[in-house]
Amino acid sequence: MDAQQTQANFQEIWTLFRETVKALKGAEKMVGPLGSRSGEFVEGMVKASMQRMFRDRGINIEQVHQRSS
């Protein structure tokens, strides 16, 4: 493959990348509020499962802090 073909391939990939980013931004706007709600739902499921998993292994969890930094 010569330099000219490599450059053409790069340009095509770059164009596809920009189109993908644009599409993802559009999807993010549509799904954003729904994603937040589903994220909270999943967090609740994980929290309960993790507490049970630790308890089953003899590890006592006294406190759980969500969104700590």
N, C-alpha and C positions, 0 to 999 in steps of 0.2 A: 504494500500500500504506500503510495507516495504522499508527500506533504500536503498536496492539494486535496486529495481524497480524505486524508485525516482531518483537515480543516473543515471540509464539507460535513463529515460525520459529526464532528464536534458541534458545528452550528445546528445541525438537526437535533442532536441531543439537548443542546441548550434551549432551543425553541420548545421542545417537548417538556423540558423541566419547567420553563416559565408558564406554560399552559397548565401543567399539573398544579403548580403553586396557586395559580389563579383559581382553578377549580376547587382546590382544597379550602381556600379562603371563603369561597361562596358557600361551600358545604358547612364550614364552621359557623357561619352566620345563621344558617338554617337550623343546625343541630345544637348550637351552643346552649340555649336554655334547657333543652331536653338532656343534653350531656351532663349538665350540672346535677339535675335531679337524679339521673340514673347513677351518677357517681356517688351521690349520697346514699342511695339504695345499696350499692355494692359495698360501700364502706361499712354499713350496718351489718351486712351479711358476713363480711370478713371479720369484723370485730367479734361477733358471736362465735364464729368458727375458731378463731385464734384463741379466745378465752377457753373454749371447750378443749381444744388441742393441748394447750398448756396444762389445764387441770387434769386431763387424762394421763399426762406424763408426770404428775405430782408437783407441778410448778404452780404456786399460788400467785395469782394476779390480784393485787389489791386495788390498783387504780389504772384507768385507761385514759389517756389524754389524746384527743383528736386535734389535728392541725397545730401541733406544737412546733415551735421553732427555736 
